């Protein structure tokens, strides 16, 4: 079932891509000032071509497709961010790794 964010965007796209894009963009001046700094985007091996005629998937919705498109958008943003930073003191990093990245969440009793 297709869900929307409070702003009217497809929910997975909003959570997986737009939120990170917005947060990074808003914090970029502070991150630059705190150099050396690193921005880490955690993505997924599950990626799918983005339908730019229906990015919000209003015409043909699939939860898996929504997830995969949002993750590709995130990776694309990481490459764009690298160009924006232009090898400054910050290092963007997309940690797809082709597997699972353990970050201590499993120890907090949260099901992952």
Residue pairs with C-beta under 8 A, 6 or more apart in sequence:
1 63
2 10
2 11
2 57
2 58
2 61
2 66
3 10
3 11
4 10
4 11
5 11
5 14
5 15
5 18
7 14
9 18
9 56
10 55
10 56
10 57
10 58
10 61
10 66
11 66
12 63
12 66
12 67
12 70
13 55
13 56
13 57
13 66
13 69
13 70
13 73
15 70
16 67
16 70
16 71
16 73
16 74
17 70
17 71
17 73
17 74
17 77
20 41
20 74
20 77
21 77
24 31
24 39
24 77
24 81
31 37
31 39
31 90
32 88
32 89
32 90
35 88
35 89
35 90
36 89
36 90
36 91
37 89
37 90
38 90
38 91
38 92
38 93
39 81
39 90
39 91
39 92
39 93
40 92
40 93
40 95
41 74
41 75
41 77
41 78
41 92
41 93
41 94
41 95
42 94
42 95
42 101
43 71
43 74
43 75
43 78
43 94
43 95
43 96
44 67
44 68
44 71
44 96
45 96
45 98
46 64
46 67
46 68
46 71
47 68
47 69
47 71
47 72
47 75
48 65
48 68
48 69
48 72
49 69
49 72
50 69
50 72
50 73
51 57
51 69
54 60
55 69
57 65
57 66
57 69
74 94
75 94
75 96
78 92
78 93
78 94
81 92
82 92
85 91
85 92
95 101
105 112
106 112
